[in-house]
Amino acid sequence: MSNSLTSTLNDPRILHLAGGHNFRDIGGYVAADGKRVASGKVFRSANLARLTDEDHELIAALNIRLIFDLRDNRERKRRPSRHAKNAGYEVWERDHTGSTADLISALSAAGATAETSHQKMVDIYKHLAYEQAESYTELFRRIAKGDLPLVFHCAAGKDRTGVAAALLLDVLGVPRETVVQDYLLTEHFFEHNLAIVMTDFDSHALNGVEQSIWAPMMHAERDYIETMFTTIEAKHGSVKGFLHEVIGLSDAELDAVRGALLV
């Protein structure tokens, strides 16, 4: 294990779970006006389908009030979360069906390469914030209402979760490069994410497709998250503009988000 990876995995923001991964606190970052993002308030994660009893004890110590599942109906059915018995937290889920099939078709198409798969992911990041707008609206509003601490997650904790975290950190005034680096932390869980592709996606459709072709789907690449920001800023001027025009948040709600998470 490289020194950089060792130091990353020793980051105190990461909660090391036996049956989960990429579970981490987004707090601690320097934000606007000399403030910091509060620790112990908002966590991000990959799926929670294999949590052990010991994992539940670790999570219980965080006093989580709300678990926000960004996965679609099919994913939740295939890999249901393993919640603690008599858990004191609420679970939020949205009744919707994703568009994974389009990605699978592109990955398995004749002539597909690692480069075309990478470009497909870039294209997905042009639309991801819009596709998840309904979920993100609820997430931001629950933060504004103070339903904290909470954890939001998807399958690998990279795309839907990564975009949500990036939008949140940006509106809190965290410098863009820091936001990008937070997104890239997921790359250190790449091997875990490769395993997810065989369970949370239509893996049978990838039979015979070389791993090098579909691996870009599980990488966390800088140009993925930067494409999301570039697209939003071109259409709305800023992340704040996107949150107003698409997510539907008022200035008062955005102020409440900052009030809940900045110290």
C-alpha positions as CSV (number, residue, x, y, z in Angstrom):
1,M,0.0,0.0,0.0
2,S,1.4,3.4,-1.0
3,N,2.1,6.1,1.6
4,S,-0.5,8.3,0.0
5,L,-3.2,5.6,0.2
6,T,-2.2,4.7,3.8
7,S,-2.5,8.4,4.9
8,T,-5.9,8.7,3.1
9,L,-7.3,5.6,4.7
10,N,-6.0,6.8,8.1
11,D,-8.1,10.0,7.6
12,P,-10.2,10.4,10.8
13,R,-13.2,11.3,8.6
14,I,-13.4,7.8,7.3
15,L,-15.4,5.3,9.3
16,H,-13.9,1.8,8.7
17,L,-16.7,-0.7,8.4
18,A,-16.4,-4.5,8.0
19,G,-19.4,-4.7,5.7
20,G,-19.4,-1.2,4.1
21,H,-17.0,1.2,2.5
22,N,-16.4,4.8,1.5
23,F,-18.4,5.9,4.6
24,R,-17.0,9.3,5.6
25,D,-17.7,12.6,7.2
26,I,-17.7,15.6,4.9
27,G,-17.0,17.9,7.7
28,G,-13.7,19.6,8.7
29,Y,-13.1,21.5,5.4
30,V,-12.3,25.3,5.5
31,A,-15.3,27.1,4.0
32,A,-16.6,30.6,3.5
33,D,-15.8,33.6,5.8
34,G,-13.1,31.6,7.7
35,K,-15.6,29.1,8.9
36,R,-15.4,25.3,8.7
37,V,-17.9,22.6,7.7
38,A,-19.1,21.1,10.9
39,S,-17.9,17.5,11.7
40,G,-20.3,14.8,12.7
41,K,-23.3,16.3,10.9
42,V,-23.3,14.9,7.3
43,F,-21.8,11.6,6.1
44,R,-21.6,10.1,2.7
45,S,-21.3,6.4,1.9
46,A,-21.5,3.5,-0.5
47,N,-24.4,1.1,-0.1
48,L,-25.3,-0.3,3.3
49,A,-26.3,-3.8,2.2
50,R,-23.7,-5.8,4.1
51,L,-23.4,-4.0,7.3
52,T,-22.4,-6.2,10.3
53,D,-23.7,-5.9,13.8
54,E,-20.3,-4.3,14.7
55,D,-20.8,-1.8,11.9
56,H,-24.2,-0.9,13.3
57,E,-22.6,-0.2,16.7
58,L,-20.1,2.2,15.0
59,I,-22.9,3.9,13.1
60,A,-25.1,4.1,16.2
61,A,-22.4,6.1,17.9
62,L,-22.8,8.8,15.3
63,N,-26.5,9.4,16.4
64,I,-27.7,9.3,12.8
65,R,-31.3,10.6,12.5
66,L,-31.8,10.1,8.7
67,I,-30.4,7.7,6.1
68,F,-30.9,9.0,2.6
69,D,-30.8,6.2,-0.1
70,L,-30.3,7.7,-3.6
71,R,-30.5,4.3,-5.3
72,D,-33.5,3.4,-7.6
73,N,-36.1,0.8,-7.0
74,R,-34.3,-2.0,-8.9
75,E,-31.1,-1.4,-7.0
76,R,-32.7,-1.4,-3.6
77,K,-34.6,-4.6,-4.4
78,R,-31.5,-6.3,-5.6
79,R,-29.3,-5.2,-2.7
80,P,-31.5,-4.1,0.2
81,S,-29.9,-2.2,3.0
82,R,-29.2,-4.0,6.2
83,H,-30.5,-1.7,8.8
84,A,-30.1,-2.1,12.5
85,K,-32.9,-3.7,14.4
86,N,-35.0,-1.1,16.2
87,A,-33.0,1.6,14.6
88,G,-33.8,5.1,15.7
89,Y,-33.3,6.7,12.3
90,E,-35.6,7.4,9.4
91,V,-34.9,6.0,6.0
92,W,-35.7,8.1,2.9
93,E,-36.1,6.5,-0.5
94,R,-37.5,7.8,-3.8
95,D,-39.8,5.7,-6.0
96,H,-38.0,5.9,-9.3
97,T,-36.3,3.8,-12.0
98,G,-32.8,4.7,-13.2
99,S,-31.3,4.6,-16.6
100,T,-28.5,2.0,-16.0
101,A,-29.5,0.1,-19.2
102,D,-28.2,3.0,-21.4
103,L,-24.8,2.7,-19.8
104,I,-24.7,-1.1,-20.1
105,S,-25.6,-0.9,-23.7
106,A,-22.8,1.6,-24.4
107,L,-20.2,-0.5,-22.5
108,S,-21.2,-3.7,-24.4
109,A,-21.6,-2.2,-27.8
110,A,-19.3,-3.3,-30.7
111,G,-16.2,-1.2,-30.8
112,A,-16.5,-0.1,-27.1
113,T,-13.1,0.8,-25.6
114,A,-11.9,2.2,-22.3
115,E,-11.8,5.6,-24.0
116,T,-15.4,5.5,-25.2
117,S,-16.5,4.3,-21.8
118,H,-14.7,7.2,-20.2
119,Q,-16.4,9.6,-22.5
120,K,-19.8,8.0,-21.7
121,M,-19.2,8.8,-18.0
122,V,-18.2,12.4,-18.8
123,D,-21.5,12.7,-20.7
124,I,-23.4,11.2,-17.8
125,Y,-22.0,13.9,-15.5
126,K,-23.5,16.5,-17.8
127,H,-27.0,15.3,-16.8
128,L,-26.6,13.6,-13.4
129,A,-27.5,16.6,-11.2
130,Y,-30.6,17.1,-13.3
131,E,-31.7,13.5,-13.2
132,Q,-31.3,13.5,-9.4
133,A,-32.9,16.9,-8.9
134,E,-35.9,15.5,-7.0
135,S,-33.7,13.6,-4.5
136,Y,-31.3,16.5,-4.1
137,T,-34.2,18.9,-3.4
138,E,-35.3,16.7,-0.5
139,L,-31.7,16.2,0.8
140,F,-31.0,19.9,0.9
141,R,-34.3,20.7,2.5
142,R,-33.9,18.1,5.2
143,I,-30.5,19.6,6.0
144,A,-32.0,23.1,6.1
145,K,-34.6,21.7,8.5
146,G,-31.9,20.4,10.8
147,D,-32.6,16.6,10.3
148,L,-29.0,15.9,11.4
149,P,-26.8,14.0,11.6
150,L,-27.6,12.2,8.4
151,V,-25.9,10.0,5.8
152,F,-26.6,9.9,2.1
153,H,-25.5,7.1,-0.1
154,C,-26.0,5.3,-3.5
155,A,-24.4,2.1,-4.7
156,A,-20.7,2.9,-4.8
157,G,-20.9,6.3,-3.1
158,K,-19.3,7.9,-6.2
159,D,-21.7,9.4,-8.8
160,R,-25.0,10.3,-7.3
161,T,-23.4,10.7,-3.8
162,G,-20.4,12.4,-5.2
163,V,-22.4,15.0,-7.1
164,A,-24.6,15.7,-4.0
165,A,-21.5,16.1,-1.8
166,A,-19.9,18.4,-4.4
167,L,-22.9,20.6,-4.6
168,L,-23.3,20.8,-0.9
169,L,-19.6,21.6,-0.2
170,D,-19.6,24.3,-3.0
171,V,-22.6,26.1,-1.6
172,L,-20.9,26.1,1.8
173,G,-18.0,28.0,0.3
174,V,-15.5,25.2,0.3
175,P,-12.8,26.0,-2.4
176,R,-13.4,24.2,-5.7
177,E,-10.1,22.2,-5.6
178,T,-10.9,20.9,-2.1
179,V,-14.3,19.8,-3.4
180,V,-12.7,18.0,-6.3
181,Q,-10.2,16.3,-3.9
182,D,-13.1,15.2,-1.7
183,Y,-14.7,13.6,-4.7
184,L,-11.4,11.9,-5.7
185,L,-11.1,10.2,-2.3
186,T,-13.5,7.6,-3.7
187,E,-10.8,6.4,-6.0
188,H,-9.1,4.8,-3.0
189,F,-12.1,2.5,-2.8
190,F,-11.8,1.4,-6.5
191,E,-11.4,-2.3,-5.8
192,H,-14.6,-2.3,-3.6
193,N,-16.4,-0.5,-6.4
194,L,-15.4,-3.1,-9.0
195,A,-17.0,-5.8,-6.8
196,I,-20.2,-3.7,-6.7
197,V,-20.6,-3.8,-10.4
198,M,-21.2,-7.5,-10.3
199,T,-24.1,-7.2,-7.9
200,D,-25.8,-3.8,-8.2
201,F,-25.8,-3.6,-12.0
202,D,-27.0,-5.8,-14.8
203,S,-23.7,-7.6,-14.8
204,H,-24.9,-10.4,-17.0
205,A,-25.1,-7.9,-19.8
206,L,-21.3,-7.4,-19.5
207,N,-20.4,-11.1,-20.0
208,G,-17.5,-11.2,-22.4
209,V,-16.7,-7.5,-22.0
210,E,-13.2,-6.8,-20.9
211,Q,-12.8,-5.2,-17.5
212,S,-10.7,-2.5,-19.0
213,I,-13.7,-1.3,-21.0
214,W,-16.2,-1.1,-18.1
215,A,-13.7,-0.1,-15.3
216,P,-14.0,3.6,-16.1
217,M,-17.6,3.4,-14.8
218,M,-16.2,2.7,-11.4
219,H,-13.3,5.2,-11.4
220,A,-13.6,8.6,-9.8
221,E,-12.0,10.9,-12.4
222,R,-11.3,14.6,-12.1
223,D,-13.0,15.4,-15.4
224,Y,-16.2,13.7,-14.3
225,I,-16.9,16.1,-11.5
226,E,-15.5,19.1,-13.3
227,T,-17.8,18.4,-16.2
228,M,-20.7,18.5,-13.7
229,F,-19.6,22.0,-12.5
230,T,-18.9,23.3,-16.0
231,T,-22.3,22.2,-17.2
232,I,-24.2,23.7,-14.3
233,E,-22.3,27.0,-14.4
234,A,-22.8,27.4,-18.2
235,K,-26.5,27.0,-17.8
236,H,-27.1,28.7,-14.5
237,G,-24.1,30.9,-13.8
238,S,-23.2,29.2,-10.6
239,V,-24.1,26.3,-8.3
240,K,-26.3,28.7,-6.4
241,G,-28.1,29.5,-9.6
242,F,-28.7,25.7,-10.2
243,L,-30.0,25.3,-6.7
244,H,-32.4,28.1,-7.2
245,E,-33.6,27.3,-10.7
246,V,-33.6,23.5,-10.7
247,I,-33.5,22.3,-7.1
248,G,-36.0,25.1,-6.1
249,L,-34.2,26.2,-3.0
250,S,-34.9,29.8,-1.7
251,D,-32.2,32.1,-0.3
252,A,-33.6,31.4,3.1
253,E,-33.3,27.7,2.7
254,L,-29.7,28.0,1.5
255,D,-28.9,30.3,4.5
256,A,-30.4,27.6,6.7
257,V,-28.2,24.9,5.1
258,R,-25.1,27.1,5.8
259,G,-26.4,27.8,9.3
260,A,-26.8,24.1,10.0
261,L,-23.3,23.1,8.7
262,L,-20.9,26.0,9.2
263,V,-19.1,26.6,12.4
